[in-house]
């Protein structure tokens, strides 16, 4: 499967018509994030909500030796959408 995918991609570049799946990849990633939010909160999440969400999954300052806090366990219906 990957061999064919790479062959098609390189062929498209040689023809001057590169394949750009960037929008598809961004949309599928965003949909996965929406699914995670919906599963964690037990709520229906809209495209606009996820785009405007203030949820932060990574601390502001990352350091190699930092001890990261453990987030509370998400419970559908109890965990609030941020």
C-alpha positions as CSV (number, residue, x, y, z in Angstrom):
1,X,0.0,0.0,0.0
2,X,2.7,2.5,0.9
3,X,4.8,1.6,-2.1
4,X,1.9,2.5,-4.4
5,X,1.2,5.6,-2.5
6,X,4.8,6.8,-2.8
7,X,5.0,5.9,-6.5
8,X,1.9,7.9,-7.2
9,X,3.2,10.8,-5.2
10,X,6.6,10.9,-6.9
11,X,5.0,10.4,-10.3
12,X,2.7,13.4,-9.6
13,X,5.8,15.6,-8.7
14,X,7.5,14.5,-11.9
15,X,4.4,15.5,-13.9
16,X,4.4,18.9,-12.2
17,X,1.0,18.2,-10.6
18,X,2.0,17.4,-7.0
19,X,-0.6,15.7,-4.8
20,X,-1.5,18.0,-1.8
21,X,-3.4,16.1,0.9
22,X,-2.8,18.8,3.5
23,X,-6.4,19.9,3.9
24,X,-7.6,16.3,4.1
25,X,-5.0,15.5,6.7
26,X,-5.9,18.6,8.8
27,X,-9.6,17.9,8.6
28,X,-9.1,14.2,9.6
29,X,-6.9,15.2,12.5
30,X,-9.5,17.8,13.7
31,X,-12.2,15.2,13.4
32,X,-10.2,12.8,15.6
33,X,-9.8,15.6,18.2
34,X,-13.5,16.2,18.0
35,X,-14.1,12.5,18.7
36,X,-11.8,12.6,21.7
37,X,-13.6,15.7,23.1
38,X,-17.0,14.1,22.5
39,X,-16.0,10.8,24.2
40,X,-14.4,12.6,27.2
41,X,-17.4,15.0,27.8
42,X,-20.3,12.9,26.6
43,X,-21.5,15.9,24.6
44,X,-22.0,16.5,20.9
45,X,-19.1,18.7,19.8
46,X,-19.4,21.0,16.7
47,X,-16.7,22.0,14.3
48,X,-16.9,25.6,15.6
49,X,-16.6,24.5,19.2
50,X,-13.4,22.5,18.6
51,X,-11.9,25.3,16.5
52,X,-12.6,27.8,19.3
53,X,-11.7,25.5,22.2
54,X,-9.3,26.8,24.8
55,X,-8.3,23.3,25.9
56,X,-4.5,22.9,26.3
57,X,-3.1,19.4,26.1
58,X,0.6,20.5,26.6
59,X,2.1,22.6,29.4
60,X,3.3,26.0,28.5
61,X,6.9,25.2,29.5
62,X,8.4,21.8,28.6
63,X,11.7,20.8,30.0
64,X,13.5,17.4,29.8
65,X,13.4,16.9,33.6
66,X,10.1,18.4,34.3
67,X,7.5,16.3,36.2
68,X,4.2,16.6,34.4
69,X,0.9,16.7,36.3
70,X,-1.4,13.8,35.7
71,X,-4.8,15.0,34.4
72,X,-7.9,13.8,36.2
73,X,-9.6,10.8,34.5
74,X,-12.2,12.0,32.0
75,X,-15.8,10.7,32.7
76,X,-18.4,11.1,29.9
77,X,-21.2,13.3,31.1
78,X,-19.2,14.8,34.1
79,X,-16.1,16.1,32.4
80,X,-16.8,19.7,31.1
81,X,-16.0,20.9,27.6
82,X,-13.3,23.6,27.7
